[in-house]
Amino acid sequence: MRLLVTGGAGFIGSNFIRNYLRRHPDEEVINVDLLTYAGNVANMEGFSSHPGYAFIHADINERKQLEELFQKGIDVVLNFAAESHVDRSIEAPLIFAETNIRGTLNLLTLAHRYGVKKFVQISTDEVYGTLGRRGLFSEESPLAPSSPYSASKAGADLMARAFYTTYGLPVVITRSSNNYGPYQFPEKLIPLALINALQERPIPIYGDGQQIRDWIYVEDHCQAVEILLHRGTPGQVYNIGAETEKTNLEVVRSILKNLGKSESLIRFVQDRPGHDWRYALEVSKIRNELGWQPEIDFERGLEKTIAWYLQNKKWWEEVISGEYKAYYQRFYGRRLEGD
C-alpha cells in the first residue's frame, strides 16, 4: 500500500510515520510537508533512510505539485497537515483558513479525482467547543468551535464529510484529545513547561490554570489512526481519547514534581481570549467497534515524555533558539511582565 501523509514532519505526523513503518516495513510512505516553524527535519530521524519512505517539500495549497504525486498512484491519504495553535490563530486567522480549509479541499479534490481508497482527516476535539463540569462530547455532538483554529478544523471536517456524501469519497474523520510526547513543538503546554523548568525559567499558565483537558500519549493516538486507516467505516467520525482529565495546573505541577523543581516557577498570566474551559470525549465507539484502547496511562506517558526531552536536549535547544524565541516573547513575555 502507498500512503500519502501530509504534515509528516510535525509532531503527530512524524510519530505516526515512525510507528507505522516499524510495523509495516514493506509499505510505502510519501511525506509532504512545507516545513513551517513546527515542521522539523530532525523529527524525521529514525525513518528518513527507510527504503519505502520519501519526503516531498511541498505546500498542500499548491495543487499542481500535489497532482504530480497523485498521478503516480496513491492508495490512502492521511491529512495531519495543519496550523494548530490557538494563540497563533488569534493573531493570524487567515493563515489557518488557508491551510486547514483550502489545503484540505485541495487534497480532497485530488483524492476524489484519482480514486484514493481512503482519506483520513485528522481533526481535534476542539471543534466541539467547550463543556461545563459534566458531560462528554460524542461523535454526534454539534460543532461549536471557539477559536479561529478550531473553526478552521471544523470547516475542514465538514468539507471532508461533504466529499463523502456528494462524491462517495471514502472519508474517515478522527477527533483526538490533547496529545503529548516526543517531538512536540514547545508552544504547547507540556513541552513549554518542561523546557522552561529545565532552564529555571518561569512557566506561564493562562488564567487560574483550572482549564481541563483529556490527555493522550501520542503513540496511542497514532495506533488508533492506524486502526481507522485499515478498518474505519467511511463516512464516520471517531473520537480518540484516553479518558484522562487533568487541569493545566495539575499537569504543570506533575512535571515540576517529576523534575524535582519548585512550584515557584509557576506564573499565572492573562487568560487567552475565548479560552475553552473543558474538553472531554466519549470514546466508546472506537473501543466497541474496533477494539482500540490506549495502552499508556498519563503518569507513565509523562515519565516517557520527560525522559525523551532530557535525552534530546540538542533537539529542543535548536528549536527554541530559532523562530520560537521571538514567538515566546511576543505571546508570553509581556504577560509574564504584567503588561
C-alpha angles and dihedrals in degrees: 000000000000116000127195109205116188119202091021094149091061129086104275096026094055092047089051094052093046093052095040096053090047090057097035106034094163096058128089126241124189112194118203115190134154091210096229118169095296095042110088131185087212089063088068092062111131098030107041091095095046109127092230095050130093131175123211119189100216145131118242087218090065104083099184095061092044092049091059088060094048091049089061091056131273122193101186136015121207109188109205092145112117147129097246118176120097095210092054091047090056089054098042113016095164092065089055093051091048096051103031100041107021094037091050090048090054091053094046092050093051093043090055094044094051100040102249111191096220137005117201113197111201109212140160142247087240090082088075094061121221137332133211123229094294137044139044134244113246127191087262095056114117118255112251108162118189104194135047087250096055091040090055091050091048089051091052091049092052091048090052090050090049091055089053094048098040104033104019093241106166098242127173119189121205125196115191134184124238112317126210135174142087122354096018113152109247098241088084121086103254100046091038092054093041097050094042090050091050088054094043089242124144116271112223116218120186117241113325095335093242095121109125126221134175107234126211128181109242096237091057089052091049091051090053091050090051091053091049090048090059103029110014115123114245114247093027133117119218126196115215118198142135097223089237109136117189133163116238089246092053090051094051092046090052091052092050092048092051091050095043091240129145122257086226085088089072115104121185109216137185110296124250116258112263092004111183111232104208139010122186129159136215102221104174092112097067091037096050099037100039106018096238122150132161116263102195120067121212097259093052093041092051091049090051091048094049091047091053094051091047090052095044103049092141091059096054095037089058091046096051093044091063134052092331092068093064091042093053092052092047097050104029108016096072091044092051088051090051099249 
